Amino acid sequence: MSLSRWSYTIPIPLLFLFDLGYNVFMKIGKKKKALVHIAKEDLGLDEESYRQILKAVAGVESSTELTRKGFEKVMTRFQEMGFKGLLLHPYHPSPKSRLIPAGSPQGEESITSSQQDFLTYLLRELGWTEAHYQGFCQRIIKRPNPVTKRDGQKIIIGLMAILRKRALSSKRKGLPSHHPSLEGDQVSLHQ
């Protein structure tokens, strides 16, 4: 079967070789390959075990050969093995909204209570003093505390990156996760 249009004919199977945004036969991109490797490291898989999983689940030898459908299968298998994704604590609060576009008037609105609550949670996890937190804010947003939604968003993203880096570093070193929230001298954002 083929589609005729004007004076040429395109066989139906060839239509699906083009990337229309939903083609499961296209190879995955760099970001998805990186996620596969993050999951591999997070699960502590050696090279041989990793390749066996790729072969058994997706029928490929390397992540460079993964299609979108194969990627989904591999990530499902990694989740079954205990990979929780990129969130530090999957069952704790996380930002619920998308990034505020640059130049949007919404970014100039006052910081929300949910942003404040999430910042408090992140600071408790980090165990930072008020001075440390204000120094971080001064460096990122050029003021001691976030005032607008955009400021809050920038600080949240930065703190989440620091927590994630700490967690990965601890995991690689085989250390138990350190929870400063059990210690004193914490920052409280609510006056």
Buried (B, 14 or more C-beta within 10 A) or exposed (E): EEEEEEEEEEEEEEEEEEEEEEBEEBBBEEEBBEBBEBBBBBBEBEEEEBBEBBEEBBEBEEBEEBBBBBBBBBBEBBEEEEBEEEEBEEEEEEBEEEEBEEEEEEBEEEBEEEBBEBBBBBBBBBBBEBEEBBEBBEEBBEEBBBBBBBBBBBBBEBBBEBBEEBBBEEBEEEEEEBEBEEEEEBBEBEE
